[in-house]
Amino acid sequence: MDRRTFNKSLLAAGWTAALGPAALHAATPATKIKGDLDAVTRTGGVVTLPKKALQQLQKSLRGGLLIPDSANYESARKVWNGMIDKRPAIIAQCTGPADVMRAVEFSREHDLLVAVRGGGHSISGKSTCEGGIVIDTSPIRYCSVNPQTRIARLGAGSLLGDLDHESQRFGLATPLGTVSHTGAGGLTLGGGHGRLSRSYGLTCDNVVAVEVVTADGRFLRATAEENPELYWGLRGGGGNFGVATAFEYRLHPIGTEVLGGQLFYPFEQAPNVFEAFAEFTAGAPREMAADVIALSPAKGNGFVILSFCYLGDYAKGDKLLQPLRAAMTPKIDTVGPEPYSKMQTSADANTPGGKLYYNKSGLMKTLEPDFLNIVLKRLQEAAAGREDPEVASNVIVQHLGGAVSDVPVDGTAYAHRDASYDSVILSAWENRDYDEPNINWLKDSFAEMEPYTIGLYSNHMVDSDTSKAQRAFRGNYDRLVELKNEYDPTNVFHLNANVEPTV
Ligand SMILES: Cc1cc2nc3c(=O)[nH]c(=O)nc-3n(C[C@H](O)[C@H](O)[C@H](O)COP(=O)(O)OP(=O)(O)OC[C@H]3O[C@@H](n4cnc5c(N)ncnc54)[C@H](O)[C@@H]3O)c2cc1C
């Protein structure tokens, strides 16, 4: 398979480039508020928002207040997953902490159902809601880097690419996720797995300060010295404790180039590739990040990709890969010195906003051969034909461990320090007629995979009930409940991997 054929097969699978929803926000012309509006409350009731109160709110915000009549309401209500089709009563497009404080105050006054939005990439659509208020932080988008102190300050509505762009100018970086149009807000608060994690930990492990507006409308700064317990909970505990308005991150001198790229194999070689991946990662040094991605695209044969990012001497990195290359000749080999910024955007076009997506995931200590066999069996079935001829399904296994496991399990709210792998099964399709069979196939597949998992990463959660949140926060759950009782006793912020208060 050459590069052109490979690109064609991506297109056949519907993996085309598109702008993420954050790019859809245009400048907001002020909406004329003509009357009262009905809205949904925190507990599912209905409340009428008087015209005058809405006008006052609009006046007090520097950002826009959108209602269903607003010209750009339709684009602003969209999130990354096209499956989510919710219509909030109002969207407060906050430009800074003052707007967020006002929006939280207004939500409290009217006891509104509240969703908080960052980059809008929650696959289950937790950053929007039906009939309530969306506190949209996406206009809080800025980044500044201090190359002397190696600290970056980031507006909480920024995307990952914003931080990489500014820090790479100085040869610096912090661990972030693998798709640059993902929001920093949700990813950081939930943990943050990425290519630099084995060397430098999770995104949240590199957070030195978070500024947050809590449910009672207070603006707090959380660091190791100020509000340390809140600082603990905001690193992995998700959006449970308030609306983050800014993050400060520790940066690392990685330079601007890494040894990176991918080895592509035809799907028939998947059993050998999986086995080689398990062996390779079990002995890999922490400077080596590796993922395996098995794709069963629509209309055609799938393929398996090994993806690498090595921070170190290129010759040493090449030597580590030599046994893999020798054992199986890849169809395409793109591994070589590569700009880090290119690596960080390499998956962007394959994950466009607006398609219909569903996923399930689990963390694992080891990669059992039986688990890999199940993955293969399910993807083979998918390739053999399902009801929806266009659906593209894939399984991604990301190697964790290294610096992620250096942090004690109670060092931050993120609870999976003992996990060595994160596995995600994801389907993407375009025709809503196939929602049910596609979701059922994925659920059935994951039901077979789940017994091999030890927990659930909150940032990949699709349904959130207390048992799921307990699986996400494991031994840290009770401490998070204490924190929730203190900062959000009425569960204003519950559209997330929710920790239910007990007061
Ligand atoms: C294409 C894609 C690639 C991904 N890659 C990775 C990856 O490599 N590594 C990884 O770890 N995860 C990854 N994820 C998962 C990602 O971490 C979560 O989807 C994350 O929630 C996205 O954050 P967001 O701000 O874009 O999402 P949103 O949908 O805006 O928010 C997600 C959750 O966070 C809350 N939230 C967001 N901003 C704030 C804020 N300012 N204050 C309080 N709460 C807030 C929301 O209320 C919601 O509950 C990926 C997801 C997608 C769709």
The ligand as a Tripos MOL2 file, in Angstrom:
@<TRIPOS>MOLECULE
LIG
   53    58     1     0     0
SMALL
NO_CHARGES

@<TRIPOS>ATOM
      1 C1        -10.6780   13.2280   18.8960 C.3       1 LIG1
      2 C2        -10.3930   13.0090   20.3550 C.ar      1 LIG1
      3 C3         -9.1080   12.6940   20.7520 C.ar      1 LIG1
      4 C4         -8.8190   12.4880   22.1010 C.ar      1 LIG1
      5 N1         -7.5430   12.1810   22.4750 N.ar      1 LIG1
      6 C5         -7.2490   12.0590   23.7820 C.ar      1 LIG1
      7 C6         -5.9080   11.8150   24.2030 C.ar      1 LIG1
      8 O1         -4.9990   11.6830   23.3970 O.2       1 LIG1
      9 N2         -5.6690   11.7350   25.5310 N.ar      1 LIG1
     10 C7         -6.6480   11.8810   26.4540 C.ar      1 LIG1
     11 O2         -6.3500   11.8130   27.6390 O.2       1 LIG1
     12 N3         -7.9280   12.0860   26.0910 N.ar      1 LIG1
     13 C8         -8.2420   12.1920   24.7840 C.ar      1 LIG1
     14 N4         -9.5410   12.4060   24.4080 N.ar      1 LIG1
     15 C9        -10.5940   12.4930   25.4350 C.3       1 LIG1
     16 C10       -10.6370   13.9210   25.9780 C.3       1 LIG1
     17 O3         -9.6960   14.0130   27.0270 O.3       1 LIG1
     18 C11       -12.0240   14.2470   26.5330 C.3       1 LIG1
     19 O4        -12.9650   14.1420   25.5100 O.3       1 LIG1
     20 C12       -12.0530   15.6330   27.1450 C.3       1 LIG1
     21 O5        -13.1690   15.7310   27.9690 O.3       1 LIG1
     22 C13       -12.0990   16.7260   26.1070 C.3       1 LIG1
     23 O6        -12.0730   17.9890   26.6900 O.3       1 LIG1
     24 P1        -12.8940   19.1900   26.0290 P.3       1 LIG1
     25 O7        -12.6240   20.4170   26.8130 O.co2     1 LIG1
     26 O8        -12.6490   19.2230   24.5690 O.co2     1 LIG1
     27 O9        -14.3390   18.6400   26.2220 O.3       1 LIG1
     28 P2        -15.7750   19.2570   26.6600 P.3       1 LIG1
     29 O10       -16.7510   18.4200   25.9250 O.co2     1 LIG1
     30 O11       -15.8400   20.7160   26.4350 O.co2     1 LIG1
     31 O12       -15.7850   18.9300   28.1730 O.3       1 LIG1
     32 C14       -15.6300   17.6290   28.6730 C.3       1 LIG1
     33 C15       -15.9490   17.5930   30.1560 C.3       1 LIG1
     34 O13       -15.0570   18.4740   30.8350 O.3       1 LIG1
     35 C16       -15.7900   19.5190   31.4730 C.3       1 LIG1
     36 N5        -15.0660   20.7800   31.2460 N.ar      1 LIG1
     37 C17       -14.5320   21.2270   30.0980 C.ar      1 LIG1
     38 N6        -13.9570   22.4200   30.2880 N.ar      1 LIG1
     39 C18       -14.1360   22.7290   31.5840 C.ar      1 LIG1
     40 C19       -13.7870   23.8400   32.3990 C.ar      1 LIG1
     41 N7        -13.1460   24.9030   31.8990 N.pl3     1 LIG1
     42 N8        -14.1180   23.8120   33.7100 N.ar      1 LIG1
     43 C20       -14.7850   22.7630   34.2330 C.ar      1 LIG1
     44 N9        -15.1740   21.6960   33.5180 N.ar      1 LIG1
     45 C21       -14.8420   21.6800   32.2010 C.ar      1 LIG1
     46 C22       -17.1430   19.5320   30.7930 C.3       1 LIG1
     47 O14       -18.1540   20.0290   31.6210 O.3       1 LIG1
     48 C23       -17.3640   18.0610   30.4800 C.3       1 LIG1
     49 O15       -17.8470   17.3750   31.6030 O.3       1 LIG1
     50 C24        -9.8560   12.6050   23.0690 C.ar      1 LIG1
     51 C25       -11.1520   12.9060   22.6570 C.ar      1 LIG1
     52 C26       -11.4190   13.1050   21.3080 C.ar      1 LIG1
     53 C27       -12.8200   13.4050   20.8850 C.3       1 LIG1
@<TRIPOS>BOND
     1     1     2 1
     2     2     3 ar
     3     2    52 ar
     4     3     4 ar
     5     4     5 ar
     6     4    50 ar
     7     5     6 ar
     8     6     7 ar
     9     6    13 1
    10     7     8 2
    11     7     9 ar
    12     9    10 ar
    13    10    11 2
    14    10    12 ar
    15    12    13 ar
    16    13    14 ar
    17    14    15 1
    18    14    50 ar
    19    15    16 1
    20    16    17 1
    21    16    18 1
    22    18    19 1
    23    18    20 1
    24    20    21 1
    25    20    22 1
    26    22    23 1
    27    23    24 1
    28    24    25 2
    29    24    26 1
    30    24    27 1
    31    27    28 1
    32    28    29 2
    33    28    30 1
    34    28    31 1
    35    31    32 1
    36    32    33 1
    37    33    34 1
    38    33    48 1
    39    34    35 1
    40    35    36 1
    41    35    46 1
    42    36    37 ar
    43    36    45 ar
    44    37    38 ar
    45    38    39 ar
    46    39    40 ar
    47    39    45 ar
    48    40    41 1
    49    40    42 ar
    50    42    43 ar
    51    43    44 ar
    52    44    45 ar
    53    46    47 1
    54    46    48 1
    55    48    49 1
    56    50    51 ar
    57    51    52 ar
    58    52    53 1
@<TRIPOS>SUBSTRUCTURE
     1 LIG1         1 GROUP 0 **** ****
